[in-house]
Amino acid sequence: MRHTLTLAAAVLAVALSAAGCGSGGSNNTSTPTSPGASSVVSVTITGHSGTAAFNPNPATADGSQTVQFTNNDTVTHHIMMDDGTAQTADIPPGTTSVAIAVGSNKSYHCVIHPGMVGGFNGSTGNPPPNCTYQYCALRVRRATAG
């Protein structure tokens, strides 16, 4: 009888020990994401003119992602998707915007400085025609009479 109790105790101890192994006491059921996968695309405002105003430009993004802008310039910027579906609030120097939807947009611009343009997936955006703003890629200088 004593041999049976000792054997039963040993089996119970092994079973309890095995049940505790591997779980670590955690019920973490999250699924790992693939490296580099992110739902937010980060773009830096550089303060240069035209298509050099944003880095990276073009950025890589799909319709399910959002984009946030970090202002490394010395003046405030305000970014809008070219189709008007989304825009940031004003982004003061040294701050980052709230993420906004990319959707099906191919390009965006700064509302305050329309010559600052950027894009997604191959498009770098285009400055407006006859752009004469401070941040335009090709400034049009008007000849003065005289």
C-alpha positions as CSV (number, residue, x, y, z in Angstrom):
1,M,0.0,0.0,0.0
2,R,2.8,2.3,0.9
3,H,4.4,1.7,-2.5
4,T,1.2,2.6,-4.3
5,L,0.9,5.9,-2.4
6,T,4.5,6.8,-3.1
7,L,4.0,6.0,-6.8
8,A,0.7,8.1,-6.9
9,A,2.4,11.1,-5.3
10,A,5.3,10.9,-7.8
11,V,2.9,10.7,-10.8
12,L,0.9,13.7,-9.3
13,A,4.1,15.7,-8.8
14,V,5.3,15.1,-12.4
15,A,1.8,15.9,-13.8
16,L,1.7,19.2,-11.9
17,S,5.2,20.1,-12.9
18,A,4.5,19.4,-16.6
19,A,1.3,21.4,-16.5
20,G,3.2,24.5,-15.3
21,C,5.9,24.3,-17.9
22,G,5.6,26.2,-21.1
23,S,2.8,28.5,-20.1
24,G,4.9,30.8,-17.9
25,G,1.6,31.7,-16.2
26,S,0.7,34.0,-19.1
27,N,-2.4,34.0,-21.2
28,N,-0.9,36.1,-23.9
29,T,-2.7,35.2,-27.1
30,S,-1.5,38.1,-29.3
31,T,-0.3,37.3,-32.8
32,P,3.1,38.7,-33.7
33,T,3.2,41.1,-36.6
34,S,5.7,40.8,-39.4
35,P,8.8,43.0,-39.1
36,G,8.4,46.4,-40.5
37,A,4.6,46.2,-40.6
38,S,3.0,49.4,-39.3
39,S,-0.3,51.1,-39.6
40,V,1.2,54.5,-39.3
41,V,3.6,56.0,-41.9
42,S,5.9,58.7,-40.6
43,V,6.9,61.7,-42.8
44,T,9.3,64.5,-41.7
45,I,8.7,68.1,-42.8
46,T,12.1,69.4,-43.8
47,G,11.3,72.9,-44.8
48,H,12.8,72.7,-48.2
49,S,11.0,73.7,-51.4
50,G,8.7,71.7,-53.6
51,T,9.0,67.9,-53.5
52,A,12.1,68.1,-51.2
53,A,9.8,69.5,-48.4
54,F,9.0,66.0,-47.1
55,N,11.1,63.0,-46.2
56,P,10.5,60.4,-47.5
57,N,8.9,61.6,-50.7
58,P,7.3,59.6,-52.0
59,A,6.3,57.6,-48.9
60,T,5.1,54.0,-49.1
61,A,1.5,53.6,-47.8
62,D,-1.6,51.6,-48.6
63,G,-5.2,52.7,-48.2
64,S,-5.5,51.1,-44.7
65,Q,-2.7,53.1,-43.2
66,T,-2.5,56.5,-41.6
67,V,0.3,59.1,-41.9
68,Q,1.7,61.5,-39.3
69,F,4.0,64.4,-40.0
70,T,6.9,65.6,-37.8
71,N,7.7,69.3,-38.3
72,N,11.5,69.8,-38.3
73,D,11.1,73.2,-39.9
74,T,11.2,76.5,-38.1
75,V,7.6,77.6,-39.1
76,T,4.2,76.1,-38.7
77,H,2.7,73.8,-41.4
78,H,-0.8,72.4,-42.1
79,I,-1.0,69.3,-44.3
80,M,-4.0,68.3,-46.5
81,M,-4.6,65.4,-48.7
82,D,-5.0,66.7,-52.3
83,D,-8.5,65.2,-52.6
84,G,-9.6,67.1,-49.4
85,T,-10.6,64.0,-47.5
86,A,-8.2,64.6,-44.5
87,Q,-6.0,67.2,-43.0
88,T,-3.9,67.8,-40.0
89,A,-4.3,70.7,-37.5
90,D,-1.5,73.3,-37.6
91,I,1.8,71.6,-36.8
92,P,4.1,73.9,-34.9
93,P,7.9,73.5,-35.2
94,G,9.2,70.5,-33.3
95,T,5.9,68.7,-33.0
96,T,4.2,65.7,-34.6
97,S,0.7,65.7,-36.0
98,V,-2.1,63.3,-35.1
99,A,-2.2,60.5,-37.7
100,I,-4.6,61.1,-40.6
101,A,-6.0,58.6,-43.1
102,V,-4.1,58.0,-46.3
103,G,-7.1,56.4,-48.1
104,S,-6.7,56.4,-51.9
105,N,-4.7,59.6,-52.0
106,K,-1.7,59.8,-54.2
107,S,-0.5,63.2,-53.0
108,Y,-0.8,66.0,-50.3
109,H,0.4,69.6,-49.8
110,C,0.9,72.2,-47.1
111,V,-2.2,74.5,-46.9
112,I,0.0,77.4,-45.6
113,H,2.7,76.8,-48.2
114,P,1.0,75.3,-51.3
115,G,4.4,74.7,-53.1
116,M,5.3,72.1,-50.5
117,V,4.1,68.9,-52.0
118,G,4.4,65.2,-51.2
119,G,3.0,61.9,-52.3
120,F,2.7,58.2,-51.9
121,N,3.7,55.1,-53.8
122,G,5.6,56.7,-56.6
123,S,3.9,60.1,-56.8
124,T,5.9,63.0,-55.3
125,G,3.1,65.5,-55.8
126,N,3.1,68.6,-58.0
127,P,3.4,72.2,-57.0
128,P,0.4,74.3,-58.2
129,P,0.8,76.0,-61.7
130,N,2.6,79.3,-61.6
131,C,3.7,78.8,-58.0
132,T,5.2,81.9,-56.5
133,Y,5.1,80.9,-52.9
134,Q,8.1,80.8,-50.6
135,Y,8.3,77.0,-50.6
136,C,7.8,76.4,-54.4
137,A,10.3,74.3,-56.2
138,L,10.6,76.7,-59.1
139,R,10.0,80.3,-58.0
140,V,8.6,82.5,-60.8
141,R,10.3,85.9,-60.5
142,R,8.4,88.7,-62.1
143,A,10.4,91.1,-64.1
144,T,10.1,94.6,-63.0
145,A,9.7,97.4,-65.5
146,G,12.4,99.9,-65.5
